[in-house]
Amino acid sequence: MLASIAELESQALQLPPEERVRLADRLLTSLSDDASVDEAWAAEIARRLAELDSGAVELVPYAEAMARARAAIK
């Protein structure tokens, strides 16, 4: 018998952060096999890396980024 969504979620939340990211990526990737989506993400990643390399943008620590995101949705 398959585990319930709640059981799967509980187990997934016990994983280390890096493993949760890997799981989330695999789940999201499984939703679409459209190559154009992968190409668009690759272009976006390249654009963002170029901005970092040029100094046009700076990295924000994870905790600060999460605090900003939480504040924005309240």
Secondary structure, DSSP 4 states (H G I P E B T S, - for coil): -PPPHHHHHHHHHTS-HHHHHHHHHHHHHHT---HHHHHHHHHHHHHHHHHHHHTSS----HHHHHHHHHHHH-
